[in-house]
Amino acid sequence: MTQILVDGVTYVSFINGILRIECGSVGRDGKLTPSGTLLIPGAKAGPVLQSIADAAKELGKRQREGAGKAAEGQVPPVEH
């Protein structure tokens, strides 16, 4: 499995039914350098992007809840 670090999105295109999201990571100079391209079939783009957005919201919610519990000495388990 290939991993891509995404500190930002440098370019998005939709060609031949494929959504291409070019990703970048911050280099030593503080600028985005290419890190990889996500290729998502057009028919799946909406559900895939919605899944990513939903997961990010859930993680944010868990972090906020965890911050309060950490202050009380209770940290919720992390799921992998």
C-alpha positions as CSV (number, residue, x, y, z in Angstrom):
1,M,0.0,0.0,0.0
2,T,1.3,3.5,-0.9
3,Q,1.0,6.3,1.6
4,I,0.8,9.9,0.6
5,L,1.3,12.7,3.1
6,V,-1.1,15.5,2.3
7,D,-0.3,18.9,3.7
8,G,-2.2,20.5,0.9
9,V,-3.9,20.1,-2.5
10,T,-2.0,21.6,-5.4
11,Y,-4.3,20.9,-8.3
12,V,-7.6,19.2,-9.1
13,S,-8.8,18.0,-12.5
14,F,-11.5,15.8,-13.9
15,I,-10.3,14.1,-17.1
16,N,-11.8,11.0,-18.8
17,G,-14.1,10.2,-15.9
18,I,-11.3,10.3,-13.3
19,L,-11.0,12.9,-10.5
20,R,-7.3,13.6,-10.0
21,I,-6.3,15.3,-6.8
22,E,-2.6,16.3,-6.8
23,C,-1.3,16.4,-3.2
24,G,1.7,18.1,-1.7
25,S,3.7,18.0,1.4
26,V,5.7,20.8,3.0
27,G,9.3,20.6,2.2
28,R,12.3,21.9,4.1
29,D,11.9,25.3,2.4
30,G,8.3,25.5,3.7
31,K,6.8,25.2,0.3
32,L,4.5,22.4,-1.0
33,T,6.2,19.8,-3.0
34,P,4.4,17.0,-4.9
35,S,3.7,14.0,-2.8
36,G,1.3,12.0,-5.0
37,T,-2.0,12.0,-6.8
38,L,-5.3,10.5,-5.6
39,L,-7.2,9.0,-8.6
40,I,-10.9,8.5,-7.9
41,P,-13.4,7.2,-10.5
42,G,-15.9,10.0,-11.2
43,A,-18.9,7.8,-10.2
44,K,-17.2,7.2,-6.7
45,A,-15.9,10.7,-6.1
46,G,-18.9,12.0,-4.2
47,P,-19.2,9.1,-1.8
48,V,-15.4,8.9,-1.3
49,L,-15.0,12.6,-0.5
50,Q,-18.1,12.5,1.8
51,S,-16.6,9.5,3.6
52,I,-13.4,11.5,4.2
53,A,-15.3,14.6,5.4
54,D,-17.4,12.4,7.7
55,A,-14.4,10.7,9.2
56,A,-12.6,14.0,9.8
57,K,-15.7,15.4,11.6
58,E,-15.9,12.2,13.8
59,L,-12.2,12.5,14.6
60,G,-12.5,16.1,15.5
61,K,-15.5,15.3,17.8
62,R,-13.5,12.5,19.5
63,Q,-10.5,14.8,20.0
64,R,-12.8,17.5,21.6
65,E,-14.4,14.8,23.9
66,G,-11.0,13.3,24.6
67,A,-9.5,16.7,25.7
68,G,-12.1,17.0,28.4
69,K,-11.5,13.4,29.6
70,A,-7.7,13.8,29.5
71,A,-8.0,16.8,31.8
72,E,-9.9,14.4,34.2
73,G,-7.2,11.7,33.7
74,Q,-9.4,9.6,31.4
75,V,-8.4,9.1,27.8
76,P,-10.7,7.2,25.4
77,P,-9.2,4.3,23.5
78,V,-8.1,4.9,19.9
79,E,-9.6,2.6,17.3
80,H,-7.3,1.3,14.4
